Amino acid sequence: MTGFPVAEDDLRALTPRDAARYLRTRGWVEGERVRYSMRWRLRLGDREHTVLLPAMTALTDYPNRMADLLQDLGQVEGRTVVSVHADMVLTDVDTQEIRTQPNTPSGTIPLLEGAAAVTRVKDLLLSAATAEVLDEPRLVLPRNKPRRAKEFLNQALLGTAKPGSYIFSVQIPVEAHPGSPSNTVVPRRTATAELPFGRRVSQRLYEAVHAARKAAMLSTESGDLAVFAEQARLGVSADLCESLAGLAGDAGNGFAITFGWSPRWSVPHTYTQPRADFSAELLPSLSGAAEMLRSDDPTPESYPQALILGPSLSLARVGTDGGHILVAAGPGTNEELRGRQIRVRLTGEQYDQAAHAHAQHHDLIFQGTVVRQWRTYEMAHPTRFVVSST
């Protein structure tokens, strides 16, 4: 064991049950017994991999056999034995590993590209958490995310980056079942509503990511992006597609997401694909779907107490009761609305002021609730209206 990166005592402390849970949640299937070990199989594409899991800790060479298992898993998964061992003993968290492929040496990523990728990982988790809170199909998620979804981000952890291209490791804590010993596995019959929120988010993310991949493959073949909208019930949204497409980074070389599950809670038996691969060929479909879903979304989106500052582009009087103007939202406007053209409805007196300011080429300042419907942004009743003299 000299020189092996995992200490012999740690190998001896690793139980066959912990290793079996790790294998099972990553798609390995238990096979026949081979003397004092069990054979496990995993099919990736057209190739089948096999590993041997020692069945008894009393074996004199148990640490050596467990070391062989870790080494074999590392080769199959393209990871170090240290990272495999670390995940094998993580029992209170669900994990997602996002493997990116930047055009840099293995284990590195350009600084700005890495920062952008972390933002995309955050957005990916937030989209799943928001979809779980809303629990209804949405082509576009609300800009103002539910409080529970935002609080969830404070619980999620970003683990140590791992070699092999560049791998972001996410850990989602899943609390133990109330009153259950720490080594108890909750059966599959547990109602979804009884699952901890972290596990529900992990499951929502798994379903949404795989549904988005399926839709991307179908649309790449057919050229029809409508298949993405059909997957909204599984959590596919414009937000999710944007986050996924952004994970490819500037290189655009594709990426993969691998799901690992805490053994404290069983997962549905249909979760048979622990890894979702997004090749470079699928990225245009993801980007196109995000734009299409946003343009097709009929759900109004609200921006309370928004501040709009900019010149008027056009005016239209409606009868004697006022009219509406089109404002180019410029610097000083809320960031999410900056650069938009916003229609503002005004009373008769307000309209006269706006018309005079328009003739003098003065900027206007409005505050109130902006509502987006389709691609139109409108403020119906501004609570504040000021003509800027600068």
Kinemage of the C-alpha trace (Angstrom):
@kinemage 1
@onewidth
@group {chain A} dominant
@subgroup {mainchain}
@vectorlist {calphas} color= white
{ca met a 1} P 0.000 0.000 0.000
{ca thr a 2} L 3.037 2.264 0.043
{ca gly a 3} L 2.471 5.263 -2.183
{ca phe a 4} L -1.277 4.689 -2.643
{ca pro a 5} L -3.049 8.064 -2.262
{ca val a 6} L -5.688 6.729 0.172
{ca ala a 7} L -4.460 5.580 3.598
{ca glu a 8} L -4.768 1.893 4.468
{ca asp a 9} L -6.914 2.676 7.535
{ca asp a 10} L -9.334 4.625 5.331
{ca leu a 11} L -9.533 1.739 2.899
{ca arg a 12} L -10.232 -0.694 5.722
{ca ala a 13} L -12.943 1.629 7.107
{ca leu a 14} L -14.711 1.723 3.747
{ca thr a 15} L -17.509 -0.861 3.969
{ca pro a 16} L -18.834 -3.017 1.123
{ca arg a 17} L -22.255 -1.457 1.760
{ca asp a 18} L -20.935 2.083 1.183
{ca ala a 19} L -19.155 0.979 -1.988
{ca ala a 20} L -22.244 -0.879 -3.247
{ca arg a 21} L -24.410 2.226 -2.705
{ca tyr a 22} L -21.907 4.288 -4.652
{ca leu a 23} L -21.905 1.808 -7.542
{ca arg a 24} L -25.686 1.461 -7.609
{ca thr a 25} L -26.360 5.211 -7.685
{ca arg a 26} L -23.973 5.604 -10.629
{ca gly a 27} L -25.638 3.009 -12.790
{ca trp a 28} L -23.561 -0.092 -11.997
{ca val a 29} L -25.493 -3.376 -11.856
{ca glu a 30} L -24.611 -6.130 -9.421
{ca gly a 31} L -23.763 -9.462 -11.006
{ca glu a 32} L -22.477 -12.844 -9.936
{ca arg a 33} L -20.262 -13.768 -7.015
{ca val a 34} L -16.567 -14.395 -7.741
{ca arg a 35} L -15.060 -16.186 -4.739
{ca tyr a 36} L -14.997 -13.508 -2.018
{ca ser a 37} L -16.099 -10.639 -4.265
{ca met a 38} L -19.139 -9.499 -6.260
{ca arg a 39} L -18.856 -8.547 -9.898
{ca trp a 40} L -20.474 -5.242 -10.935
{ca arg a 41} L -21.107 -4.138 -14.530
{ca leu a 42} L -21.646 -0.772 -16.240
{ca arg a 43} L -22.406 -0.309 -19.935
{ca leu a 44} L -21.192 2.948 -21.486
{ca gly a 45} L -22.098 3.140 -25.152
{ca asp a 46} L -21.143 -0.148 -26.780
{ca arg a 47} L -18.576 -1.048 -24.107
{ca glu a 48} L -19.179 -2.909 -20.840
{ca his a 49} L -16.967 -2.282 -17.808
{ca thr a 50} L -16.606 -4.633 -14.842
{ca val a 51} L -15.208 -4.204 -11.332
{ca leu a 52} L -14.931 -6.477 -8.332
{ca leu a 53} L -16.246 -5.420 -4.912
{ca pro a 54} L -14.842 -7.383 -1.932
{ca ala a 55} L -17.753 -8.870 0.024
{ca met a 56} L -16.167 -9.170 3.485
{ca thr a 57} L -14.051 -6.767 5.520
{ca ala a 58} L -12.446 -9.757 7.305
{ca leu a 59} L -10.371 -10.626 4.245
{ca thr a 60} L -6.661 -10.245 5.007
{ca asp a 61} L -6.109 -8.377 1.741
{ca tyr a 62} L -9.302 -6.309 2.032
{ca pro a 63} L -7.516 -2.904 1.809
{ca asn a 64} L -5.682 -4.067 -1.344
{ca arg a 65} L -8.917 -5.244 -2.953
{ca met a 66} L -10.654 -1.976 -2.103
{ca ala a 67} L -7.680 -0.073 -3.538
{ca asp a 68} L -8.062 -2.074 -6.778
{ca leu a 69} L -11.762 -1.154 -6.870
{ca leu a 70} L -11.022 2.558 -6.442
{ca gln a 71} L -8.336 2.413 -9.106
{ca asp a 72} L -10.627 0.635 -11.578
{ca leu a 73} L -13.442 3.128 -10.927
{ca gly a 74} L -11.050 6.018 -11.390
{ca gln a 75} L -10.048 4.706 -14.815
{ca val a 76} L -13.663 4.186 -15.913
{ca glu a 77} L -14.812 7.585 -14.629
{ca gly a 78} L -11.695 9.473 -15.647
{ca arg a 79} L -11.059 10.631 -12.078
{ca thr a 80} L -8.475 10.206 -9.341
{ca val a 81} L -8.868 7.514 -6.706
{ca val a 82} L -8.920 10.261 -4.061
{ca ser a 83} L -12.009 11.887 -5.583
{ca val a 84} L -13.748 8.523 -6.022
{ca his a 85} L -13.042 7.636 -2.390
{ca ala a 86} L -14.251 11.054 -1.203
{ca asp a 87} L -17.577 10.620 -2.976
{ca met a 88} L -17.926 7.048 -1.745
{ca val a 89} L -17.865 8.188 1.886
{ca leu a 90} L -20.158 11.191 1.283
{ca thr a 91} L -23.450 9.880 2.587
{ca asp a 92} L -25.410 13.034 3.431
{ca val a 93} L -25.208 14.883 0.120
{ca asp a 94} L -26.349 14.471 -3.461
{ca thr a 95} L -23.630 15.375 -5.930
{ca gln a 96} L -23.465 16.717 -9.464
{ca glu a 97} L -20.217 16.822 -11.387
{ca ile a 98} L -20.090 19.137 -14.393
{ca arg a 99} L -17.232 18.139 -16.692
{ca thr a 100} L -16.284 20.984 -19.019
{ca gln a 101} L -13.707 20.908 -21.820
{ca pro a 102} L -11.872 24.238 -22.080
{ca asn a 103} L -8.958 24.529 -24.491
{ca thr a 104} L -6.425 24.497 -21.657
{ca pro a 105} L -4.387 21.764 -19.927
{ca ser a 106} L -6.345 19.224 -17.880
{ca gly a 107} L -7.338 20.581 -14.485
{ca thr a 108} L -7.238 24.223 -15.595
{ca ile a 109} L -9.690 26.711 -17.052
{ca pro a 110} L -9.297 30.380 -18.103
{ca leu a 111} L -10.128 32.613 -15.157
{ca leu a 112} L -12.980 34.547 -16.780
{ca glu a 113} L -14.416 31.394 -18.334
{ca gly a 114} L -14.290 29.651 -14.953
{ca ala a 115} L -16.086 32.538 -13.251
{ca ala a 116} L -18.781 32.468 -15.938
{ca ala a 117} L -19.130 28.687 -15.553
{ca val a 118} L -19.677 29.013 -11.792
{ca thr a 119} L -22.466 31.504 -12.526
{ca arg a 120} L -24.031 29.021 -14.945
{ca val a 121} L -23.815 26.255 -12.341
{ca lys a 122} L -25.561 28.561 -9.872
{ca asp a 123} L -28.249 29.403 -12.436
{ca leu a 124} L -28.718 25.710 -13.198
{ca leu a 125} L -29.377 24.883 -9.549
{ca leu a 126} L -31.595 27.934 -9.140
{ca ser a 127} L -33.712 26.939 -12.137
{ca ala a 128} L -34.275 23.461 -10.664
{ca ala a 129} L -35.068 24.853 -7.206
{ca thr a 130} L -37.491 27.410 -8.688
{ca ala a 131} L -39.223 24.761 -10.785
{ca glu a 132} L -39.592 22.592 -7.675
{ca val a 133} L -41.115 25.442 -5.645
{ca leu a 134} L -43.546 26.454 -8.411
{ca asp a 135} L -44.336 22.816 -9.279
{ca glu a 136} L -45.986 23.776 -12.562
{ca pro a 137} L -44.723 23.915 -16.155
{ca arg a 138} L -43.149 27.278 -17.025
{ca leu a 139} L -41.477 28.075 -20.337
{ca val a 140} L -39.756 31.008 -18.625
{ca leu a 141} L -39.138 31.157 -14.892
{ca pro a 142} L -39.998 34.379 -13.035
{ca arg a 143} L -37.136 36.853 -12.753
{ca asn a 144} L -37.948 37.345 -9.080
{ca lys a 145} L -37.224 33.835 -7.834
{ca pro a 146} L -39.113 32.364 -4.840
{ca arg a 147} L -37.445 32.934 -1.484
{ca arg a 148} L -37.108 29.204 -0.798
{ca ala a 149} L -35.252 28.708 -4.078
{ca lys a 150} L -32.821 31.529 -3.258
{ca glu a 151} L -32.296 30.228 0.274
{ca phe a 152} L -31.497 26.812 -1.174
{ca leu a 153} L -28.426 28.279 -2.904
{ca asn a 154} L -26.995 29.140 0.517
{ca gln a 155} L -27.072 25.423 1.402
{ca ala a 156} L -25.563 24.072 -1.807
{ca leu a 157} L -21.779 23.650 -1.755
{ca leu a 158} L -19.152 23.931 -4.466
{ca gly a 159} L -16.595 21.208 -3.855
{ca thr a 160} L -12.952 21.013 -4.819
{ca ala a 161} L -12.363 21.145 -8.554
{ca lys a 162} L -11.214 17.808 -9.957
{ca pro a 163} L -8.745 16.993 -12.720
{ca gly a 164} L -9.931 15.615 -16.020
{ca ser a 165} L -10.662 18.553 -18.343
{ca tyr a 166} L -12.154 20.818 -15.669
{ca ile a 167} L -14.775 19.407 -13.331
{ca phe a 168} L -17.024 21.466 -11.087
{ca ser a 169} L -18.287 19.455 -8.125
{ca val a 170} L -21.595 20.441 -6.501
{ca gln a 171} L -22.862 19.026 -3.204
{ca ile a 172} L -26.484 19.323 -2.103
{ca pro a 173} L -27.083 18.400 1.559
{ca val a 174} L -30.028 16.086 2.143
{ca glu a 175} L -30.999 15.799 5.787
{ca ala a 176} L -31.672 12.396 7.307
{ca his a 177} L -35.239 11.130 7.698
{ca pro a 178} L -36.640 12.300 11.073
{ca gly a 179} L -36.102 9.659 13.709
{ca ser a 180} L -34.049 7.396 11.468
{ca pro a 181} L -30.562 6.128 12.333
{ca ser a 182} L -27.825 7.647 10.203
{ca asn a 183} L -27.326 4.401 8.277
{ca thr a 184} L -31.004 3.903 7.411
{ca val a 185} L -32.004 3.977 3.761
{ca val a 186} L -35.479 5.410 3.200
{ca pro a 187} L -37.481 3.114 0.872
{ca arg a 188} L -38.633 4.132 -2.602
{ca arg a 189} L -42.266 4.236 -1.545
{ca thr a 190} L -41.570 7.457 0.361
{ca ala a 191} L -43.893 10.145 -1.006
{ca thr a 192} L -42.200 12.933 -2.935
{ca ala a 193} L -43.667 15.514 -0.558
{ca glu a 194} L -41.865 13.815 2.349
{ca leu a 195} L -38.442 14.018 0.710
{ca pro a 196} L -36.084 16.758 1.911
{ca phe a 197} L -36.104 19.801 -0.351
{ca gly a 198} L -32.485 19.225 -1.388
{ca arg a 199} L -33.289 15.738 -2.717
{ca arg a 200} L -36.370 17.042 -4.528
{ca val a 201} L -34.231 19.691 -6.237
{ca ser a 202} L -31.650 17.054 -7.223
{ca gln a 203} L -34.368 14.871 -8.730
{ca arg a 204} L -35.944 17.819 -10.536
{ca leu a 205} L -32.536 18.711 -11.963
{ca tyr a 206} L -31.910 15.125 -13.079
{ca glu a 207} L -35.243 14.968 -14.918
{ca ala a 208} L -34.878 18.423 -16.472
{ca val a 209} L -31.290 17.873 -17.665
{ca his a 210} L -32.096 14.511 -19.260
{ca ala a 211} L -35.291 15.907 -20.812
{ca ala a 212} L -33.331 18.853 -22.259
{ca arg a 213} L -30.717 16.482 -23.683
{ca lys a 214} L -33.427 14.335 -25.290
{ca ala a 215} L -35.095 17.423 -26.769
{ca ala a 216} L -31.734 18.723 -28.051
{ca met a 217} L -31.034 15.415 -29.789
{ca leu a 218} L -34.490 15.337 -31.410
{ca ser a 219} L -34.366 18.974 -32.518
{ca thr a 220} L -30.834 18.579 -33.909
{ca glu a 221} L -32.109 15.754 -36.109
{ca ser a 222} L -35.407 17.375 -37.127
{ca gly a 223} L -34.671 21.094 -36.879
{ca asp a 224} L -37.836 21.531 -34.804
{ca leu a 225} L -37.314 23.344 -31.487
{ca ala a 226} L -40.934 22.809 -30.408
{ca val a 227} L -39.917 19.571 -28.693
{ca phe a 228} L -38.386 21.638 -25.883
{ca ala a 229} L -41.754 23.152 -24.929
{ca glu a 230} L -43.170 19.632 -24.701
{ca gln a 231} L -40.662 18.905 -21.903
{ca ala a 232} L -41.712 21.851 -19.714
{ca arg a 233} L -43.553 19.500 -17.353
{ca leu a 234} L -40.175 17.935 -16.512
{ca gly a 235} L -38.561 21.263 -15.674
{ca val a 236} L -37.227 22.330 -19.073
{ca ser a 237} L -37.347 26.126 -19.388
{ca ala a 238} L -35.564 28.935 -21.168
{ca asp a 239} L -33.565 29.498 -17.977
{ca leu a 240} L -32.407 25.883 -17.832
{ca cys a 241} L -31.453 25.824 -21.524
{ca glu a 242} L -29.474 29.067 -21.194
{ca ser a 243} L -27.588 27.681 -18.192
{ca leu a 244} L -26.768 24.434 -19.976
{ca ala a 245} L -25.640 26.154 -23.172
{ca gly a 246} L -23.451 28.497 -21.125
{ca leu a 247} L -21.576 25.599 -19.536
{ca ala a 248} L -19.842 24.958 -22.864
{ca gly a 249} L -17.930 28.224 -22.395
{ca asp a 250} L -16.007 29.990 -25.121
{ca ala a 251} L -14.530 26.739 -26.423
{ca gly a 252} L -17.936 25.244 -27.227
{ca asn a 253} L -16.556 21.718 -26.829
{ca gly a 254} L -19.533 20.219 -25.032
{ca phe a 255} L -19.821 19.045 -21.438
{ca ala a 256} L -21.266 16.283 -19.260
{ca ile a 257} L -23.186 16.194 -15.984
{ca thr a 258} L -22.934 13.181 -13.675
{ca phe a 259} L -25.409 12.651 -10.846
{ca gly a 260} L -24.605 10.933 -7.559
{ca trp a 261} L -27.122 10.249 -4.826
{ca ser a 262} L -26.934 10.139 -1.054
{ca pro a 263} L -27.690 6.594 0.116
{ca arg a 264} L -29.908 8.027 2.872
{ca trp a 265} L -32.778 8.311 0.414
{ca ser a 266} L -33.570 5.898 -2.385
{ca val a 267} L -34.121 7.287 -5.882
{ca pro a 268} L -36.772 6.218 -8.421
{ca his a 269} L -35.873 3.028 -10.233
{ca thr a 270} L -36.212 4.904 -13.546
{ca tyr a 271} L -33.077 6.944 -12.808
{ca thr a 272} L -30.844 4.625 -14.785
{ca gln a 273} L -28.625 7.206 -16.542
{ca pro a 274} L -26.285 8.826 -14.022
{ca arg a 275} L -24.496 10.793 -16.770
{ca ala a 276} L -25.901 13.190 -19.360
{ca asp a 277} L -23.515 14.088 -22.195
{ca phe a 278} L -24.025 17.235 -24.254
{ca ser a 279} L -21.859 17.147 -27.364
{ca ala a 280} L -20.917 20.295 -29.244
{ca glu a 281} L -23.517 19.399 -31.887
{ca leu a 282} L -26.332 19.840 -29.342
{ca leu a 283} L -25.331 23.329 -28.172
{ca pro a 284} L -27.018 25.320 -31.002
{ca ser a 285} L -30.318 23.594 -30.188
{ca leu a 286} L -30.028 24.561 -26.515
{ca ser a 287} L -29.302 28.192 -27.356
{ca gly a 288} L -32.062 28.301 -29.959
{ca ala a 289} L -34.532 26.699 -27.558
{ca ala a 290} L -33.803 29.303 -24.879
{ca glu a 291} L -34.582 32.121 -27.319
{ca met a 292} L -37.655 30.363 -28.699
{ca leu a 293} L -39.112 29.586 -25.265
{ca arg a 294} L -38.697 33.200 -24.168
{ca ser a 295} L -40.421 34.512 -27.288
{ca asp a 296} L -43.273 31.986 -26.998
{ca asp a 297} L -43.874 32.452 -23.270
{ca pro a 298} L -47.366 33.870 -22.609
{ca thr a 299} L -46.801 34.344 -18.882
{ca pro a 300} L -46.561 37.998 -17.786
{ca glu a 301} L -43.482 38.890 -15.767
{ca ser a 302} L -43.513 41.708 -13.239
{ca tyr a 303} L -40.758 44.114 -12.128
{ca pro a 304} L -42.092 46.007 -9.080
{ca gln a 305} L -40.818 49.521 -8.329
{ca ala a 306} L -38.650 49.576 -11.434
{ca leu a 307} L -36.741 52.774 -12.197
{ca ile a 308} L -36.696 53.808 -15.874
{ca leu a 309} L -34.498 56.639 -17.194
{ca gly a 310} L -34.132 57.635 -20.827
{ca pro a 311} L -35.468 59.640 -23.765
{ca ser a 312} L -38.884 59.185 -25.310
{ca leu a 313} L -38.850 57.637 -28.768
{ca ser a 314} L -42.475 58.196 -29.757
{ca leu a 315} L -45.762 59.486 -28.340
{ca ala a 316} L -49.378 58.583 -29.043
{ca arg a 317} L -52.332 60.428 -27.511
{ca val a 318} L -55.422 58.346 -26.747
{ca gly a 319} L -58.547 60.512 -26.645
{ca thr a 320} L -58.547 63.298 -24.051
{ca asp a 321} L -57.534 61.107 -21.104
{ca gly a 322} L -53.859 60.839 -21.834
{ca gly a 323} L -51.800 58.541 -23.981
{ca his a 324} L -48.691 56.436 -24.020
{ca ile a 325} L -45.029 56.977 -24.864
{ca leu a 326} L -42.169 54.670 -25.751
{ca val a 327} L -39.055 55.182 -23.613
{ca ala a 328} L -35.545 53.894 -24.389
{ca ala a 329} L -34.335 52.641 -20.999
{ca gly a 330} L -30.737 53.747 -20.646
{ca pro a 331} L -28.080 54.134 -17.912
{ca gly a 332} L -29.660 54.553 -14.491
{ca thr a 333} L -32.398 52.053 -15.326
{ca asn a 334} L -32.742 48.780 -13.410
{ca glu a 335} L -30.128 46.439 -14.872
{ca glu a 336} L -32.627 43.784 -16.027
{ca leu a 337} L -34.560 46.404 -18.057
{ca arg a 338} L -31.649 48.453 -19.383
{ca gly a 339} L -31.615 48.611 -23.171
{ca arg a 340} L -35.324 47.753 -23.474
{ca gln a 341} L -37.986 49.912 -25.081
{ca ile a 342} L -40.703 50.385 -22.465
{ca arg a 343} L -44.191 51.624 -23.124
{ca val a 344} L -45.512 53.949 -20.406
{ca arg a 345} L -49.182 54.870 -20.033
{ca leu a 346} L -49.781 58.435 -18.819
{ca thr a 347} L -52.656 60.591 -17.653
{ca gly a 348} L -53.575 63.676 -19.629
{ca glu a 349} L -51.439 66.022 -17.508
{ca gln a 350} L -48.479 63.627 -17.511
{ca tyr a 351} L -48.739 63.194 -21.266
{ca asp a 352} L -48.597 66.960 -21.830
{ca gln a 353} L -45.425 67.133 -19.690
{ca ala a 354} L -43.887 64.227 -21.591
{ca ala a 355} L -44.750 65.824 -24.944
{ca his a 356} L -43.040 69.067 -23.936
{ca ala a 357} L -39.960 67.135 -22.702
{ca his a 358} L -39.913 65.181 -25.973
{ca ala a 359} L -39.799 68.433 -27.954
{ca gln a 360} L -36.938 69.675 -25.782
{ca his a 361} L -35.054 66.352 -26.049
{ca his a 362} L -35.061 65.911 -22.270
{ca asp a 363} L -34.729 62.521 -20.612
{ca leu a 364} L -37.612 61.197 -18.529
{ca ile a 365} L -37.573 59.370 -15.204
{ca phe a 366} L -40.351 56.936 -14.287
{ca gln a 367} L -40.836 54.594 -11.354
{ca gly a 368} L -43.503 51.930 -11.072
{ca thr a 369} L -44.279 48.322 -11.945
{ca val a 370} L -43.177 47.110 -15.365
{ca val a 371} L -44.952 44.078 -16.800
{ca arg a 372} L -43.496 42.001 -19.624
{ca gln a 373} L -45.964 40.206 -21.908
{ca trp a 374} L -44.378 38.330 -24.791
{ca arg a 375} L -41.664 40.775 -25.941
{ca thr a 376} L -43.487 43.920 -24.830
{ca tyr a 377} L -42.573 45.823 -21.670
{ca glu a 378} L -45.154 48.213 -20.221
{ca met a 379} L -45.548 50.487 -17.178
{ca ala a 380} L -49.262 51.223 -16.790
{ca his a 381} L -49.433 53.562 -13.797
{ca pro a 382} L -46.109 55.205 -12.860
{ca thr a 383} L -45.876 56.214 -9.217
{ca arg a 384} L -43.164 58.754 -10.061
{ca phe a 385} L -42.633 60.923 -13.130
{ca val a 386} L -39.842 63.491 -13.421
{ca val a 387} L -38.444 65.380 -16.399
{ca ser a 388} L -34.651 65.374 -16.229
{ca ser a 389} L -33.088 68.765 -16.884
{ca thr a 390} L -29.632 67.331 -17.689
